[in-house]
């Protein structure tokens, strides 16, 4: 999963929370607080499942890359044990070394992606909390009845 896809998922999750509040506004007083809380919980659960699916896909890719790196290391060791290498063997050794570097770079990218994802999820949770608090305060203020 690339950076743009991660940005889209994060943005879409945040939009879903706002969608719940938009529906609340449309329902006005006919939307029960229990139903609204249930919707918010469902959006949160869906977002958690999407995040878990992403984590599993990354973990699967990490395992694939670990296996590939192990195989390349074995292959590279065979070449390194040779004392007198032919031109073809040297070219093949260089190719294996380049593949190893690519695999390490891909693994590093996955680690960076996971860290960015974690930070975005923390930011999203903070934003969702802020939206909910703002909504609570605005609803509490609109429910004040002045005695005449």
Buried (B, 14 or more C-beta within 10 A) or exposed (E): BEEEEBEEBBEEBBEBBEEBBEEBEEEEEEBEEEEBEEBBEEBBEEBEEBBEEBBEEBEEBBEEBEEBBEBBEEBBEEBEEEEEEEEEEEEBBEEBBEBBEBBEEBBEBBEEBBEBBEEBBEEBEEBBEEBBEEBEEEEEEEEEEEEE
